Amino acid sequence: MNILPKSLVIAVAVQVLSQIFKWVALSIKTRQFRLKHLLTFGGMPSAHSAFVTSLSVAIAVYEGPASDLFGLAVVFSAIVIFDAYKLRGNVQKQARVVNRLQESLPPNQRIAINEMVGHTLPEIVVGIIVGLVLAWPAAILWK
């Protein structure tokens, strides 16, 4: 008896693995192991893209690519991926501008805005590949 849907378990596992990979990569790049980096948005790979792709792949394996549930998962994935790339990418650009404008303010009046919220196209593509490569065999093995 399953308590949670297998497709959800696979998607969450892929999300967690993607975040851990991103954290390790960012920690190596900055030479600082900070736990807050474990929960950051943006960066390589896109954990959002990996999550929704793995969910879609698992549903395709379990329910079939012609199922309504798979169709719904693909639409959901497209919305999340578009949001990560376009919408949050624009928010990231605006955050950079606001942070630059604040440089003229006295330090006690500045409010640092997180600039790492969106994804580049390569980060999204790698996230999609990670989701596919991890979810496909997991779903087939856990049928």
C-alpha positions, 0 to 999 in steps of 0.5 A, a space after each residue: 500500500 502506497 501512502 503517497 503517489 510514486 510520481 510525487 515521491 520521485 519528483 520530490 527526490 529529484 527536487 532534493 537532489 537538484 537542490 543539494 547539487 546546486 548547494 554543493 556547486 555554489 559552495 565550491 564556487 564561493 568557497 563557503 558552505 552556507 546552509 542558506 544556499 541550500 534553499 536558494 532560487 536560481 542557479 544551476 540546475 533549475 530545480 523547478 524544471 527538474 521537479 516538474 519534468 520528473 513529475 511529468 516523466 513519472 506520470 507518463 510511465 505510470 499513466 501513459 503518455 496519452 493520459 489526461 493526467 500526463 497532459 495536465 502535468 505537461 501544461 503545469 510543467 510548461 507554466 512553471 518553466 516559463 515562470 522560472 525563465 521569463 517572469 522570475 528572470 525579469 524580477 532578477 534583472 529588476 533586483 539588480 537595478 534596484 540594488 545598483 540604485 541603492 548604492 547611492 544611499 547611506 548604508 543604513 538605508 539600503 535594503 539588499 534584494 536577492 538577485 538570484 531568483 530566475 534562471 538562464 536558458 542553460 540552467 533550465 535545459 540542464 534542469 529538464 535533462 536532470 529531471 528526465 535522466 533521474 525520473 525515467 529509470 526511477 519510475 521504470 524500476 519502481 513500477 
